[in-house]
């Protein structure tokens, strides 16, 4: 029983660091350009993962390199949109809006496979959209702001990214550590080039607190979260792992309201509740539907470290 609690605590820890990452990223974009923030975040992440790979004495093969480069490009697009978005909206909004990936991904997968989901899923998706409308209408009904739209775009790209992971790795024994390391190296190259003109002037201006925030995003939200979820989800059920890591938007709201001095009006609070409730409902409907049309998966089959072909949680795209 203690072991089960330890696994739950690790998965909850992953959700906490991901949920708080929006406020940390917002603070960083107040002192440095988005490209600089991402270049430094990716550099620290890639360096740490390369060290981990060296410790395992294994390197990506050619197929892992090809897949990793493609997924690295889509992951870079996600973080570019997400970080630029959070710079122009609240951390609370960003954390809630990005959670729409949970309903976007099954919709994309069902369209791709032409195997449509049950009607209740579409009801949940509609409620999520209504929740978005209420969330961004803090001062009366209004269209989403520029930052909100960027985060919504990030949710759509993340859904595409997760779907690509399933399509490109199905039935192939790719090591997820290798794929993730390649993605981090690709992101470092992309944002390093983009930020090159600004880095010399920005680096001396960063405070110790800023470097601490960068280290948190790189080491806690990327390296720790990846290694921790890989360890934990092999020791529990896929549904339990998804449930615990699905609390990410709750922690984003808690961080924004408790640490970031952000506020939710009554309509926004109702919208936030609708988004969280509908994404959980949509996740449950999709899970039951998948269980009826496929053989039940064991945790190792769904999330095995040595097999990147299993169905990974949407959050693994971070």
Buried (B, 14 or more C-beta within 10 A) or exposed (E): EEEEEEBBEBBBBBBBBBBBBBBBBBBBBEBBBBBBBBBBBBBBBBBBBBEBBEEEEEEBEEBBBEBBBBBBBBBBBBBBBBBBBBBBBBBBBBBBBBBBBBBBBBBBBBEEEEEEBEEBBBBBBEBBEBBBBBBBBBEEEEEBBEBBBBBBBBBBBBBBBBBBBBEBBEEEEBBBBBBBBBBBBBBBBBBBEBBEEBBEEBEEEBEEEBEEBBBBBBBBBBBBBBBBBBEBBBBBBBBBBBBBBBBBBBBBBBBBBEEBEBEBBEBBBBBBBBBBBBBBBBBBBBBEBBEEEEEEBEBBBBBBBEBBBBBBBBBBBB
